Amino acid sequence: MNIPNILTLARIVFIPLLVVLFYLPFSWSMPVAAGLFALASVTDWLDGYLARRWNQSTPFGAFLDPVADKLMVAVALALLIERFDTLILTLPALVIIGREIVISALREWMAEMGKRGMVAVSWVGKLKTTLQMVAILVLLAFPPGHEIALLGVVVLYAAAALTLWSMAQYLKAAWPHLSRSM
């Protein structure tokens, strides 16, 4: 067990805390939930940075890091779907969640074929992740109807657009292998 792996595990521990904070009936609970999500987002970057910098990458970390990221984002988006209760937010949230499932399955399948590098994270994927983290943070911090929450929805749509673009890139890269196995 090393510090990058501990940071990854912390993100998983943060998930039930995020849910509890989300439902607490206090005026401070949503800003604190947003702060917890921000902390989780920072640990997402920090664990990878430290693992590379300190040469502490492990198979356990390589497995758990994307799982922790996807769980945190999916849970936060599910909470926001309930909170906003509108198609305007539900649509991009479901696009993002659906893409994560598809790309996770694609990466697993490509890894089994020894071609995982063909679906490695791209700059579009990194930008998508940054935008979705910012959008979720804003949407957790501000209630529906607030002007800043509207900005969060716009950023979430930008993240969803990049989500579709990056998914298309990954599927295009994998298509020769996918089409051969049909």
DOTORKOL-999727 format. One line per field, with one value per residue (C-alpha): x, y, z; residue number from 0; residue in three letters. Coordinates in nm, 3 decimals. Each point is the difference from the previous one (the first is absolute). Example, Ala and Ser with C-alpha at 12.3 -4.5 7.8 and 13.67 -1.06 7.14 Angstrom:
2
x	c(1.230,0.137)
y	c(-0.450,0.344)
z	c(0.780,-0.066)
nr	c(0,1)
rest	c(ALA,SER)
END
This chain:
182
x	c(0.000,0.141,-0.120,-0.146,-0.205,-0.113,-0.119,-0.193,-0.161,-0.088,-0.206,-0.204,-0.050,-0.114,-0.293,-0.231,0.104,-0.102,-0.340,-0.057,0.101,-0.225,-0.306,0.072,-0.267,0.244,0.088,0.371,-0.034,0.007,0.305,0.178,-0.105,0.142,0.321,0.027,-0.049,0.271,0.234,-0.075,0.073,0.336,0.091,-0.084,0.270,0.238,0.004,0.099,0.260,0.157,-0.008,0.191,0.232,0.093,-0.008,-0.270,-0.239,-0.151,-0.242,-0.240,0.015,-0.037,-0.316,-0.148,0.067,-0.243,-0.256,0.015,-0.029,-0.298,-0.180,0.043,-0.118,-0.294,-0.122,0.032,-0.185,-0.274,-0.046,-0.015,-0.257,-0.224,0.070,-0.063,-0.276,0.005,0.084,0.239,0.239,-0.095,0.092,0.368,0.040,-0.123,0.220,0.303,-0.092,-0.080,0.328,0.195,-0.161,0.066,0.362,0.073,-0.129,0.194,0.323,-0.047,-0.067,0.297,0.224,-0.100,0.118,0.327,-0.102,-0.081,0.233,-0.232,-0.263,0.229,-0.121,0.029,0.015,-0.370,-0.075,0.203,-0.180,-0.335,0.089,0.101,-0.322,-0.221,0.173,-0.047,-0.364,-0.077,0.173,-0.204,-0.327,0.060,0.082,-0.291,-0.371,-0.214,-0.106,0.313,0.183,0.325,-0.179,-0.108,0.367,0.066,-0.261,0.164,0.340,-0.161,-0.127,0.351,0.131,-0.271,0.096,0.365,-0.119,-0.160,0.302,0.248,-0.222,-0.008,0.381,0.040,-0.253,0.165,0.340,-0.145,-0.230,0.241,0.020,-0.368,-0.112,0.227,-0.167,-0.356)
y	c(0.000,0.337,0.362,0.005,-0.312,0.147,0.312,-0.218,-0.193,0.331,0.093,-0.316,0.079,0.351,-0.140,-0.091,0.322,0.195,-0.171,0.069,0.365,0.034,-0.105,0.183,0.269,0.280,0.312,-0.088,-0.359,0.069,0.229,-0.258,-0.277,0.211,0.047,-0.375,-0.057,0.260,-0.180,-0.330,0.164,0.126,-0.346,-0.141,0.217,-0.031,-0.380,-0.035,0.273,-0.151,-0.353,0.114,0.240,-0.247,-0.301,-0.159,-0.116,-0.335,-0.239,0.059,0.377,-0.037,-0.203,0.202,0.356,-0.003,-0.191,0.264,0.281,-0.152,-0.085,0.351,0.165,-0.239,0.039,0.380,0.014,-0.228,0.230,0.303,-0.168,-0.034,0.352,0.178,-0.238,0.121,-0.138,0.293,-0.147,-0.367,-0.028,0.104,-0.189,-0.324,0.055,0.031,-0.305,-0.208,0.092,-0.103,-0.343,-0.045,0.115,-0.207,-0.310,0.091,0.048,-0.333,-0.177,0.166,-0.091,-0.364,0.026,0.164,0.328,0.218,0.274,0.060,0.136,0.187,0.327,0.288,0.376,0.015,-0.245,0.208,0.319,-0.181,-0.113,0.352,0.151,-0.263,0.046,0.378,-0.041,-0.247,0.220,0.303,-0.198,-0.141,0.343,0.198,-0.084,-0.046,0.336,0.182,0.183,-0.176,-0.338,0.085,0.050,-0.344,-0.152,0.169,-0.140,-0.343,0.016,0.088,-0.301,-0.221,0.119,-0.083,-0.330,-0.093,0.125,-0.199,-0.309,0.029,0.027,-0.310,-0.201,0.106,-0.112,-0.334,-0.054,-0.217,-0.242,0.022,-0.057,-0.304,-0.172,0.041)
z	c(0.000,-0.101,0.013,-0.355,0.078,0.334,-0.184,-0.244,0.285,0.166,-0.306,0.046,0.370,-0.099,-0.201,0.292,0.174,-0.310,0.001,0.370,-0.038,-0.305,0.201,0.325,0.058,0.085,-0.198,0.017,-0.124,-0.375,0.006,0.217,-0.242,-0.283,0.199,0.054,-0.372,-0.070,0.239,-0.175,-0.337,0.126,0.133,-0.344,-0.152,0.296,0.024,-0.365,0.026,0.311,-0.138,-0.309,0.184,0.274,-0.233,0.216,-0.270,0.094,-0.171,0.292,-0.055,-0.376,0.060,0.286,-0.121,-0.294,0.209,0.274,-0.256,-0.176,0.324,0.139,-0.321,-0.053,0.358,-0.013,-0.332,0.131,0.300,-0.227,-0.228,0.303,0.127,-0.329,-0.114,-0.360,-0.342,-0.050,0.258,-0.029,-0.368,0.022,0.329,-0.158,-0.306,0.228,0.210,-0.309,-0.166,0.307,-0.008,-0.372,0.015,0.312,-0.177,-0.315,0.195,0.175,-0.328,-0.172,0.296,-0.040,-0.360,0.108,-0.167,0.303,-0.124,-0.295,0.241,0.239,0.149,-0.247,0.050,-0.094,0.281,0.245,-0.101,0.026,0.351,0.103,-0.133,0.161,0.336,-0.019,-0.104,0.279,0.256,-0.106,-0.014,0.347,0.143,-0.147,0.005,-0.312,-0.139,0.119,-0.281,0.080,-0.007,-0.356,-0.085,0.152,-0.232,-0.302,0.104,0.049,-0.360,-0.118,0.195,-0.155,-0.350,0.069,0.146,-0.332,-0.195,0.209,-0.016,-0.379,-0.004,0.218,-0.202,-0.326,0.131,0.113,-0.299,-0.206,0.292,0.082,-0.358,-0.041,0.293,-0.130)
nr	c(0,1,2,3,4,5,6,7,8,9,10,11,12,13,14,15,16,17,18,19,20,21,22,23,24,25,26,27,28,29,30,31,32,33,34,35,36,37,38,39,40,41,42,43,44,45,46,47,48,49,50,51,52,53,54,55,56,57,58,59,60,61,62,63,64,65,66,67,68,69,70,71,72,73,74,75,76,77,78,79,80,81,82,83,84,85,86,87,88,89,90,91,92,93,94,95,96,97,98,99,100,101,102,103,104,105,106,107,108,109,110,111,112,113,114,115,116,117,118,119,120,121,122,123,124,125,126,127,128,129,130,131,132,133,134,135,136,137,138,139,140,141,142,143,144,145,146,147,148,149,150,151,152,153,154,155,156,157,158,159,160,161,162,163,164,165,166,167,168,169,170,171,172,173,174,175,176,177,178,179,180,181)
rest	c(MET,ASN,ILE,PRO,ASN,ILE,LEU,THR,LEU,ALA,ARG,ILE,VAL,PHE,ILE,PRO,LEU,LEU,VAL,VAL,LEU,PHE,TYR,LEU,PRO,PHE,SER,TRP,SER,MET,PRO,VAL,ALA,ALA,GLY,LEU,PHE,ALA,LEU,ALA,SER,VAL,THR,ASP,TRP,LEU,ASP,GLY,TYR,LEU,ALA,ARG,ARG,TRP,ASN,GLN,SER,THR,PRO,PHE,GLY,ALA,PHE,LEU,ASP,PRO,VAL,ALA,ASP,LYS,LEU,MET,VAL,ALA,VAL,ALA,LEU,ALA,LEU,LEU,ILE,GLU,ARG,PHE,ASP,THR,LEU,ILE,LEU,THR,LEU,PRO,ALA,LEU,VAL,ILE,ILE,GLY,ARG,GLU,ILE,VAL,ILE,SER,ALA,LEU,ARG,GLU,TRP,MET,ALA,GLU,MET,GLY,LYS,ARG,GLY,MET,VAL,ALA,VAL,SER,TRP,VAL,GLY,LYS,LEU,LYS,THR,THR,LEU,GLN,MET,VAL,ALA,ILE,LEU,VAL,LEU,LEU,ALA,PHE,PRO,PRO,GLY,HIS,GLU,ILE,ALA,LEU,LEU,GLY,VAL,VAL,VAL,LEU,TYR,ALA,ALA,ALA,ALA,LEU,THR,LEU,TRP,SER,MET,ALA,GLN,TYR,LEU,LYS,ALA,ALA,TRP,PRO,HIS,LEU,SER,ARG,SER,MET)
END
